[in-house]
Amino acid sequence: MFSFSTLSVAATIALSAFTSALPLSGRDLPLVGDLPVVGGVVGGLTKDLPIVGRDLPIVGELPAVGDVTSVVGGLTQDLPVVGGVLRRDAPQGLAAILTQAHDQLLAPTDQLKFVNKQNATVAAITGPAGEIKTILTNTVHAIQALAGQPVEVILATVDGTAKLAAHELATIVASVLTLVFGALGAVLTILGGAVEPALFALLADVGAVVGILLGAVVALVGTVVGDLIAILVPLLSTVVPFILQLNIATLISLLGL
């Protein structure tokens, strides 16, 4: 007959065999000290994935702004006039030249408009009158330099995106003529009939250069804008008396006054 101790030993052995086959929580897992480092796990999972920025050039390797500009310029420099839009390197047309002249003339013409009987002298007026003549002369040269250019260039709008209509060109031309003769007329008006010959000659010289400018415009576009003068004359109604008073022969002839 088995003793109680023998039975106890047998039960213990049987229980041990039974429990050894059970998956104990964490029994087959490595100890904490044997766990793989997090970075190693992540690295193993992601080593073949593209890391953001890893395969991109660093800032120092990016093309400089100047290089980008040169690339764009290389793409566009040989583009022709398309749909009336001019190339970037096309010369200024009449509209741009005359508009620039108008802006430059504002300061010296203002000086003439604000003269009075005390300072309306040759000495005081010679400075602004000379500046006006210089601006007008440079404008004439710029207009003459357009000879031989395509009509799309000559009659381009200020921004170069379209072609001027006849009334648009006439309005721009008139703005320059009325600005100058408005200033000359201000001097004539303030002095009335007491304009000394030297001062009269000074004002007439300025008016003569305006006549040369209009002649240059007509010579350049007269064949393509045949109705320019017909549109222009009514726009000059306020300054025609001064043109006649100063006897500007070129303008009187061109405008049919």
Disulfide bonds with the S-S distance in Angstrom:
none
